[in-house]
Amino acid sequence: KQWYQRRVRDPRKRKTDVVRRRLWLRKMVTTNPDNEPVFTFKKDEMGSKDNLDASTAGDQQKSGQIPATYSPRMYITYREVHTYQLRAYMYQARDLFSEDASGLSDPYARVIFGGQSKSTKIIPETLCPTWDQTIILERLELYGDPEKVMKHPPTVMIELFDYDPVGHDFLGRAMARPDVITFGIDSMKCKLNWYPVTRGGEDGGEILAAFELYLADEEYESTLPSLPSLVDDVYQVPNAIRPVMQLTRIEVLTWGVRNMKKFQLAAINCPSVEIECGG
């Protein structure tokens, strides 16, 4: 204790950093020694360990035929690995943050899943971009039973950025769960959904997208649906899940303004009105 106070706690007498570390080990033991252990093993002539029946192990331990009880090691082992393909149908976003001096942004989205990521095209000068793009991530390896992956699919992360020549401003992040399809016969049944975008606890708009995760092992590659149409080296969103669009027109009538105050101590001579709708 005196050495600890002199060398560790007193900074004036300490010339080097001293860290004391302690490792705590916890063992699973029974409160009653007469109870049967959780797992017991015996050693044969070759030194290997074979599992014993619980009742047999208890009798042999009492008779002294086997050595001490071994505590179990608790861990999860995944022996199955399957290959998947993710298709992210990125259609559009709305009400995004503005990061440019013009009050708009040049947004693009990045889809992250299974250690891979791909980005959409950049839509300049808008807060409501329409990408109409399908992002495909190939050769995704996931461990575990496909049925369990179907019930509890991994999370898809979507990050939005504002493109700038120097640096990219972060616009927000959204999370989604893909529709897992073990066979291609159930494809094209997903629907586009709105996913909220947040940045630092603030609402940063919404993104309209859908995600499908296909089992793409060798025996299932032939069941994968065909790729969407390719336009300008970009896969479009399939027509089966594309929203029905309708052309509309907005008519705005402006008569005038009055009682305008000075701007930066200067009189306003030629005012104008700028109208923004849908980014």
C-alpha positions, 0 to 999 in steps of 0.5 A: 500500500505504501509503495502504491501511494508513493509510486502511483498516486503521487505524481511528483515521484512518478517518472513513468506511467504505471497501470495496475491491471487485474483479470477476473475469472468467473466459474460456473460451480454448483452450490451443492457439491452432491448435485450432478454437474452441468458437463462432465468428461472422462479421459480415455487412454489416448487422452481424448474427452468424451461426453458422459450421460448426466446420471452416469457421470454423477455416479462415476464422480461419487465413486471416484472414477473420473477426475474433477468436473469441467466448467462449460464454455459458453459461446456461439458457433456458426458453421453455415455460410451462405452467399446473398445478393442485396438489391436496394431500390433507391427512388427519391428523398424529400425535405433534406438539409440544405448545405449550400449557400443557395439554400439547396444541396447536391445530395447522393445516398450511400448504401452500406450492408455486409461490409460493402457499400455503393453510392447513387448518382449525384442530383445537383441543386435540390432538396428532394432528389429523385435517383430512380436507381437500383444498387446491387451488392454482390457476394455478401456472406452471412452466417447462420440458417437462412430461415433465421436470417429471414426472420431477423435480417441484418440492418441496411444503413443509408447515409446521405451526403451533399457533394462538394468539390472539397469535402462532402457534408453529412445530411443524415442517416436512415436504417431499414430491414430488407425483405429476405427472399430465399427463392426467386419466385417471391421477388418483386413483391416488395413495396417502396416505403418512406424511411426517416432520416436523422442527423444528431437527433434532428429530423432530416427528411425522408427517403423512399426506398425498398430492399431485397436480400436474395439467397445467391448460393450456387444452386440458387443463382438460376432463380435470381430475377433478371436485372432491371433496365440499364440507362446511362450505366445505372440500373433503374427501379423495376416497373413492378415497384415503381410508384405511379406518377402523375403530371401536375401543374401549379399556378402561382399569381403574384401581385406585389409587395409593400412595406419592405425594410432596408437590406444591409442599410440599403434601399431595395429597388428591384425586389423579386420573388423566388418560389420553391416547390418539391426541391 
